[in-house]
Amino acid sequence: MKKKWQPNSWKNYSALQQPEWPNKNELSRNLTEIEKAPPLVFAGEVRKLKEKLACASQGKCFILQGGDCAETFADSSAPSVREKYKILLQMNTILAYEIPKDVLLIGRIAGQFAKPRTSQTETHNGVTLQSYRGDSINDIKFTKEARTPDPKRLVQAYHQSASTLNLLRAFTMGGFADLNKIHIWNKEFITSVLSESHHHLTTRIDEILASIKNNEQEVLSKTITDFYTSHEALILDYEQALTRRDSLTNDWVDCSAHTLWIGDRTRQPNGAHVEFLSGVINPIGIKIGPTFDVDDLPLLINKLNPQNEPGKIALVLRLGAEQIGEKLPPIIQKVQKEGYQISWMSDPMHGNTYTTPSGYKTRSFDTILTELKQFFEIHRTEGTTPAGIHFEFTGENVTECLGGTQMIEPSNLDECYETACDPRLNNVQSLELAFAVADLLKK
């Protein structure tokens, strides 16, 4: 008979993508500090999000989940957080007035400080060091000292997440999201970023602003009051340290974020990540890449959501534009056959990443849209409901993804390539994506 789940039960399973900490005693001291710290999120917020995710699975609202591929300590300043939040609010405004449903905002923020890596090491100019695994583990500088995992960074990640969450809560509840400000932001955005070559964007934004002005009462009812956080539950020591009992129900809650996901590299049904997430009440995203074995689906769902609870599980498809047409229908059909309660989400970014001859990792905006279109078309064909989109973006005008109305080309990548890991949509491309999603939802 299986032992009762505990936050440390995962240690009895194979745990991939974990850092090789050089000093276990130092790791223990820092984890104890996190265990004694206040939770970052609360059980009531987690349950509220789960209810909203259940609504999204039924098509009653739409999930907009996005943020940095990997947050950095240096890029977690108040202006940076504000710009990311502002872009999400602008995208929310576009979707809310282009489609007849509410938008559920989830940030890839306040905790996305660790990244899985394909290789444990990197080699440059004949020197081999540990790979950069995110700021909560090591530093991006290519030196032996910087690349050595440092458990003090876990504590810094906790405090950075807490300050970001405090700022986001202040923005959300303090009037930052009222529609008058959104009107001003869009005008500023058109003036400072968009040019004559973006005429179709400026026209559609102006139409939305006119709608806001002419329908004030209806608009006010859509003011943002809730904002949720998410990150990949990658570093299990950290997640365990922030797992607490709900004082009302005695349930276990991972208080590092409202919702968490397991990646394409860590979703083994008998692995440590699935074991850990099977015991907490948080909603869980499962990233599904082209190597996914559909026969693993019952093993995953039955372990992570044995009661088939609505709003608990989101399948986040990152299949790539070339493979989604072949790979997605069998997954949908398996879910329908088994009767699983699922929120279907598209991650059109990760399956379309490639490296240019000059060495830059990038993604094509047109290819991202191609996967998105297929995602919606396949769901229409199968009679299922697209619940949302999960994407990577920044509030800055970077040149990391190709294409869009700015017509970013490979020769432009080095102009403003700032990501710590994967290429992100910039502010203009993010708004373009919002309009594209709105058009797909209206079909």
C-alpha positions as CSV (number, residue, x, y, z in Angstrom):
1,M,0.0,0.0,0.0
2,K,1.3,3.4,-1.0
3,K,2.5,5.6,1.9
4,K,0.6,8.8,2.6
5,W,1.8,11.8,0.5
6,Q,4.1,14.3,2.2
7,P,5.9,17.3,0.7
8,N,9.1,15.3,0.7
9,S,7.7,12.2,-0.9
10,W,9.2,13.2,-4.2
11,K,12.7,12.3,-2.8
12,N,11.8,8.6,-3.3
13,Y,11.5,9.1,-7.0
14,S,13.9,10.0,-9.8
15,A,14.2,13.8,-10.0
16,L,15.5,15.2,-13.3
17,Q,16.8,18.7,-13.9
18,Q,17.9,19.3,-10.3
19,P,21.1,21.3,-9.6
20,E,24.2,19.7,-8.2
21,W,24.5,21.7,-5.0
22,P,28.2,21.6,-3.9
23,N,27.4,22.1,-0.2
24,K,24.4,20.2,1.2
25,N,24.6,21.8,4.6
26,E,24.4,25.3,3.1
27,L,21.5,24.2,1.0
28,S,19.7,22.9,4.1
29,R,20.3,26.2,6.0
30,N,18.8,28.3,3.1
31,L,15.8,26.0,2.6
32,T,15.1,26.3,6.4
33,E,15.0,30.0,6.0
34,I,12.5,29.7,3.2
35,E,10.4,27.3,5.2
36,K,10.1,29.8,8.0
37,A,9.2,32.7,5.6
38,P,5.6,33.8,4.9
39,P,3.7,32.1,2.0
40,L,3.8,34.0,-1.3
41,V,0.2,33.0,-2.2
42,F,-2.8,31.7,-0.2
43,A,-5.1,28.7,-0.4
44,G,-8.2,30.9,-1.0
45,E,-6.6,32.5,-4.1
46,V,-5.6,29.1,-5.4
47,R,-9.2,27.8,-5.1
48,K,-10.6,30.9,-6.8
49,L,-8.3,30.4,-9.7
50,K,-9.2,26.8,-10.0
51,E,-12.9,27.8,-10.3
52,K,-12.0,30.3,-13.1
53,L,-10.0,27.7,-14.9
54,A,-13.0,25.4,-14.8
55,C,-15.0,28.2,-16.5
56,A,-12.3,28.6,-19.2
57,S,-12.4,24.9,-20.0
58,Q,-16.1,25.4,-20.7
59,G,-15.5,28.4,-23.0
60,K,-16.9,30.9,-20.5
61,C,-13.7,32.9,-20.3
62,F,-10.3,32.8,-22.0
63,I,-6.9,32.3,-20.3
64,L,-4.1,34.8,-21.2
65,Q,-0.9,33.5,-19.6
66,G,2.4,35.1,-20.3
67,G,5.7,36.5,-19.2
68,D,9.5,36.1,-19.4
69,C,11.0,32.8,-20.4
70,A,13.3,33.2,-17.3
71,E,13.1,36.1,-14.9
72,T,16.4,37.6,-13.8
73,F,17.2,39.4,-10.5
74,A,18.5,42.4,-12.5
75,D,15.3,42.7,-14.5
76,S,12.8,42.5,-11.6
77,S,12.8,46.3,-10.9
78,A,9.5,48.1,-10.5
79,P,9.6,49.7,-14.0
80,S,10.3,46.3,-15.6
81,V,7.4,44.6,-13.7
82,R,5.1,47.5,-14.5
83,E,5.8,47.3,-18.2
84,K,5.2,43.5,-18.3
85,Y,1.9,44.0,-16.4
86,K,0.9,46.9,-18.7
87,I,1.4,44.7,-21.8
88,L,-0.8,42.0,-20.3
89,L,-3.5,44.6,-19.5
90,Q,-3.3,46.0,-23.0
91,M,-3.7,42.5,-24.4
92,N,-6.6,41.9,-22.0
93,T,-8.2,45.1,-23.3
94,I,-7.9,43.9,-26.9
95,L,-9.4,40.5,-26.2
96,A,-12.1,41.7,-23.8
97,Y,-13.5,44.1,-26.5
98,E,-13.0,41.8,-29.5
99,I,-14.6,38.7,-28.0
100,P,-17.8,38.4,-25.8
101,K,-16.1,36.8,-22.8
102,D,-13.9,37.7,-19.8
103,V,-10.2,37.2,-19.8
104,L,-8.3,35.4,-17.1
105,L,-4.8,36.9,-16.5
106,I,-2.0,34.7,-15.3
107,G,1.5,36.0,-15.2
108,R,4.6,33.9,-15.9
109,I,6.1,36.0,-13.2
110,A,7.2,36.2,-9.5
111,G,8.9,32.8,-9.5
112,Q,10.1,31.9,-13.0
113,F,13.8,32.0,-12.0
114,A,14.8,28.5,-13.0
115,K,15.0,26.8,-16.4
116,P,15.4,23.2,-17.6
117,R,18.4,22.7,-19.9
118,T,19.0,20.1,-22.6
119,S,22.7,19.9,-21.7
120,Q,24.2,20.0,-18.2
121,T,27.2,21.9,-19.6
122,E,28.2,24.6,-22.1
123,T,31.4,24.9,-24.0
124,H,32.9,28.2,-25.3
125,N,36.4,28.6,-26.7
126,G,37.4,25.2,-25.4
127,V,36.2,25.9,-21.9
128,T,33.4,23.7,-20.5
129,L,31.3,24.9,-17.5
130,Q,27.9,24.0,-16.0
131,S,24.9,25.4,-18.0
132,Y,23.1,28.5,-16.8
133,R,20.0,27.2,-15.1
134,G,18.3,30.4,-14.1
135,D,19.1,33.1,-11.5
136,S,17.8,31.0,-8.6
137,I,20.6,28.5,-9.3
138,N,23.6,30.2,-10.8
139,D,24.7,33.3,-12.8
140,I,24.7,33.7,-16.6
141,K,28.3,34.9,-16.6
142,F,30.6,32.3,-18.1
143,T,33.0,31.8,-15.2
144,K,33.4,28.7,-13.0
145,E,32.4,30.7,-9.9
146,A,29.3,32.2,-11.5
147,R,28.2,28.9,-12.9
148,T,28.5,27.0,-9.6
149,P,25.0,26.5,-8.1
150,D,24.6,28.7,-5.0
151,P,21.7,27.9,-2.6
152,K,21.7,31.5,-1.3
153,R,20.1,32.3,-4.7
154,L,17.0,30.3,-3.7
155,V,16.5,32.7,-0.8
156,Q,17.0,35.7,-3.1
157,A,14.5,34.2,-5.5
158,Y,12.0,34.0,-2.7
159,H,12.5,37.6,-1.7
160,Q,12.4,38.8,-5.3
161,S,9.2,36.9,-5.9
162,A,7.7,38.4,-2.7
163,S,8.5,42.0,-3.8
164,T,7.2,41.4,-7.3
165,L,4.0,40.0,-5.9
166,N,3.5,42.9,-3.6
167,L,4.0,45.3,-6.5
168,L,1.5,43.3,-8.7
169,R,-1.1,43.3,-5.9
170,A,-0.6,47.0,-5.5
171,F,-1.1,47.6,-9.2
172,T,-4.1,45.4,-9.4
173,M,-6.0,46.7,-6.3
174,G,-4.7,50.3,-6.4
175,G,-6.3,51.5,-9.6
176,F,-3.5,50.9,-12.0
177,A,-5.8,48.7,-14.2
178,D,-8.7,51.2,-14.5
179,L,-9.8,51.8,-18.0
180,N,-8.9,55.5,-18.1
181,K,-5.3,54.6,-17.6
182,I,-5.5,51.9,-20.2
183,H,-6.8,54.6,-22.6
184,I,-3.7,56.7,-21.8
185,W,-1.3,53.8,-22.1
186,N,-2.5,52.9,-25.6
187,K,-2.2,56.4,-26.8
188,E,1.3,56.6,-25.4
189,F,2.2,53.3,-27.0
190,I,0.9,54.4,-30.4
191,T,2.9,57.6,-30.1
192,S,6.2,56.2,-28.8
193,V,6.4,52.7,-30.5
194,L,4.1,52.3,-33.4
195,S,4.9,53.9,-36.7
196,E,3.1,54.5,-40.0
197,S,3.9,50.9,-41.0
198,H,1.6,49.7,-38.2
199,H,-1.5,51.4,-39.5
200,H,-3.8,48.4,-39.1
201,L,-2.7,48.1,-35.4
202,T,-3.3,51.8,-34.6
203,T,-6.7,51.7,-36.3
204,R,-7.9,48.7,-34.4
205,I,-6.6,50.1,-31.1
206,D,-8.4,53.4,-31.8
207,E,-11.6,51.5,-32.4
208,I,-11.2,49.8,-29.0
209,L,-10.6,53.1,-27.3
210,A,-13.7,54.6,-28.9
211,S,-15.7,51.6,-27.6
212,I,-14.4,52.2,-24.1
213,K,-15.3,55.9,-24.3
214,N,-18.8,55.3,-25.7
215,N,-19.7,52.3,-23.4
216,E,-18.3,53.4,-20.1
217,Q,-20.6,51.4,-17.8
218,E,-20.1,48.2,-19.7
219,V,-16.3,48.8,-19.7
220,L,-16.2,49.5,-15.9
221,S,-17.6,46.0,-15.2
222,K,-14.5,44.6,-17.0
223,T,-11.9,46.4,-14.9
224,I,-9.2,44.0,-13.8
225,T,-9.5,42.9,-10.1
226,D,-7.6,39.6,-10.1
227,F,-4.2,38.6,-11.3
228,Y,-2.5,35.2,-10.7
229,T,1.0,34.0,-10.9
230,S,2.7,30.9,-12.3
231,H,6.0,29.3,-12.9
232,E,7.5,25.9,-13.7
233,A,7.7,23.7,-10.6
234,L,11.3,22.8,-11.5
235,I,13.5,23.0,-8.4
236,L,11.7,20.6,-6.0
237,D,13.6,21.6,-2.9
238,Y,12.4,25.2,-3.3
239,E,8.8,24.1,-4.0
240,Q,8.8,21.8,-1.0
241,A,10.0,24.6,1.3
242,L,7.0,26.7,0.3
243,T,4.4,24.0,0.7
244,R,2.1,24.6,3.6
245,R,-1.1,23.2,5.2
246,D,-4.3,25.1,4.6
247,S,-5.5,26.0,8.1
248,L,-9.1,25.6,7.1
249,T,-9.1,22.3,5.2
250,N,-5.8,20.8,6.1
251,D,-5.0,20.5,2.3
252,W,-1.4,20.9,1.1
253,V,-0.8,24.0,-1.0
254,D,2.3,25.0,-2.9
255,C,2.5,28.6,-1.8
256,S,5.2,29.6,-4.3
257,A,2.6,30.5,-7.0
258,H,-1.1,30.1,-7.7
259,T,-0.6,27.6,-10.5
260,L,2.4,25.6,-11.5
261,W,3.4,23.5,-14.5
262,I,5.6,20.6,-15.3
263,G,7.7,20.8,-18.4
264,D,8.2,18.6,-21.4
265,R,11.4,17.2,-19.7
266,T,9.9,16.6,-16.2
267,R,6.4,15.1,-16.8
268,Q,7.4,11.4,-16.4
269,P,4.4,9.7,-14.7
270,N,6.7,7.9,-12.2
271,G,9.0,10.9,-11.8
272,A,9.6,13.1,-8.8
273,H,7.9,16.2,-10.3
274,V,4.6,14.4,-10.9
275,E,4.8,12.8,-7.5
276,F,5.3,16.2,-5.8
277,L,2.5,18.0,-7.7
278,S,0.1,15.0,-7.1
279,G,-0.2,16.1,-3.4
280,V,-0.9,19.8,-3.7
281,I,-4.3,21.4,-4.5
282,N,-2.9,24.0,-7.0
283,P,-4.0,23.9,-10.6
284,I,-1.4,22.1,-12.7
285,G,-0.3,22.7,-16.3
286,I,1.3,19.8,-18.2
287,K,3.5,20.9,-21.1
288,I,3.0,18.5,-24.1
289,G,5.7,18.4,-26.7
290,P,6.0,16.3,-29.9
291,T,7.6,13.4,-28.1
292,F,4.6,12.9,-25.8
293,D,3.3,9.3,-25.6
294,V,-0.4,9.5,-25.6
295,D,-0.5,6.3,-23.6
296,D,1.1,8.2,-20.7
297,L,-1.9,10.5,-20.5
298,P,-4.1,8.2,-18.2
299,L,-1.1,7.7,-15.9
300,L,-0.5,11.4,-15.6
301,I,-4.2,12.4,-15.2
302,N,-5.1,9.7,-12.8
303,K,-2.1,10.6,-10.5
304,L,-2.4,14.4,-10.7
305,N,-6.2,14.6,-10.7
306,P,-7.7,11.3,-9.5
307,Q,-11.1,12.9,-8.7
308,N,-11.3,14.4,-12.3
309,E,-11.8,17.9,-10.7
310,P,-12.7,20.6,-13.2
311,G,-10.0,23.4,-13.4
312,K,-7.3,21.2,-12.0
313,I,-5.4,20.2,-15.1
314,A,-4.4,22.2,-18.2
315,L,-2.7,20.5,-21.1
316,V,-0.4,23.1,-22.6
317,L,0.4,22.1,-26.2
318,R,3.9,23.0,-27.5
319,L,3.9,20.7,-30.5
320,G,5.3,22.9,-33.2
321,A,3.7,24.2,-36.4
322,E,5.0,21.2,-38.4
323,Q,3.7,18.5,-36.1
324,I,0.6,19.8,-34.3
325,G,-1.7,18.6,-37.1
326,E,-0.5,15.1,-36.7
327,K,0.0,15.0,-32.9
328,L,-2.9,16.9,-31.4
329,P,-6.0,15.0,-32.7
330,P,-5.0,11.7,-31.0
331,I,-4.5,13.5,-27.7
332,I,-7.9,15.2,-27.9
333,Q,-9.5,11.9,-28.8
334,K,-7.9,10.1,-25.9
335,V,-9.1,12.8,-23.5
336,Q,-12.7,12.7,-24.9
337,K,-12.7,8.9,-24.7
338,E,-11.6,8.9,-21.1
339,G,-13.9,11.8,-20.1
340,Y,-11.1,13.8,-18.5
341,Q,-11.8,17.4,-17.4
342,I,-9.2,19.4,-19.2
343,S,-8.4,23.0,-20.0
344,W,-6.8,23.1,-23.5
345,M,-4.0,25.7,-23.9
346,S,-1.6,26.5,-26.7
347,D,2.0,27.3,-26.2
348,P,2.9,28.2,-29.8
349,M,6.4,29.4,-28.9
350,H,8.6,26.5,-27.6
351,G,7.9,24.1,-30.4
352,N,9.1,26.6,-33.0
353,T,12.5,27.6,-31.6
354,Y,15.6,27.3,-33.8
355,T,19.1,28.7,-33.9
356,T,20.2,30.9,-36.8
357,P,23.6,30.4,-38.5
358,S,24.9,33.4,-36.5
359,G,24.1,31.6,-33.3
360,Y,20.9,33.4,-32.1
361,K,18.0,31.3,-30.8
362,T,14.9,32.7,-32.3
363,R,11.3,32.1,-33.4
364,S,9.3,33.3,-36.3
365,F,6.1,35.3,-35.6
366,D,4.5,33.8,-38.7
367,T,5.3,30.3,-37.5
368,I,3.9,31.1,-34.1
369,L,0.6,32.2,-35.7
370,T,0.6,29.1,-37.9
371,E,0.6,26.8,-34.9
372,L,-2.0,28.9,-33.2
373,K,-4.4,28.8,-36.2
374,Q,-4.0,25.0,-36.3
375,F,-4.7,24.7,-32.6
376,F,-8.0,26.5,-33.0
377,E,-8.9,24.7,-36.3
378,I,-8.3,21.2,-34.8
379,H,-10.4,22.0,-31.7
380,R,-13.2,23.2,-34.0
381,T,-13.0,19.9,-35.9
382,E,-12.9,17.8,-32.8
383,G,-15.7,19.7,-31.1
384,T,-13.5,20.8,-28.1
385,T,-12.9,24.2,-26.5
386,P,-9.7,26.1,-26.8
387,A,-9.3,27.6,-23.3
388,G,-6.2,29.8,-23.6
389,I,-2.7,30.7,-24.7
390,H,0.6,30.5,-22.9
391,F,3.4,32.6,-24.4
392,E,6.7,34.3,-23.6
393,F,7.0,38.1,-24.0
394,T,8.7,41.2,-22.6
395,G,7.4,44.7,-22.2
396,E,10.4,46.1,-24.0
397,N,10.9,46.6,-27.7
398,V,13.5,43.8,-28.1
399,T,14.6,42.1,-31.4
400,E,14.4,38.4,-30.4
401,C,11.6,36.9,-32.5
402,L,11.5,37.4,-36.3
403,G,8.8,39.0,-38.3
404,G,5.6,40.8,-37.3
405,T,4.7,44.2,-38.6
406,Q,8.2,45.5,-37.6
407,M,9.6,42.9,-40.1
408,I,12.4,41.9,-37.8
409,E,15.0,39.9,-39.8
410,P,18.0,37.7,-38.8
411,S,20.3,40.7,-39.4
412,N,18.3,42.7,-36.8
413,L,18.6,40.1,-33.9
414,D,21.8,41.7,-32.5
415,E,20.2,45.1,-32.2
416,C,18.4,44.4,-29.0
417,Y,18.7,40.7,-28.0
418,E,18.4,40.7,-24.2
419,T,16.8,37.4,-23.1
420,A,18.5,35.2,-20.5
421,C,17.3,32.1,-22.2
422,D,14.7,31.8,-24.9
423,P,13.5,34.5,-27.4
424,R,10.5,36.5,-26.4
425,L,7.8,38.5,-28.3
426,N,8.3,42.2,-27.9
427,N,5.6,44.8,-27.0
428,V,4.4,45.3,-30.6
429,Q,4.4,41.6,-31.4
430,S,2.5,40.9,-28.2
431,L,-0.4,43.2,-29.2
432,E,-0.3,41.7,-32.7
433,L,-0.7,38.3,-31.1
434,A,-3.7,39.5,-29.1
435,F,-5.5,40.7,-32.2
436,A,-4.7,37.4,-34.0
437,V,-6.1,35.4,-31.0
438,A,-9.2,37.6,-31.0
439,D,-9.8,36.9,-34.7
440,L,-9.4,33.2,-34.2
441,L,-11.9,33.2,-31.3
442,K,-14.5,35.0,-33.4
443,K,-14.5,32.4,-36.1
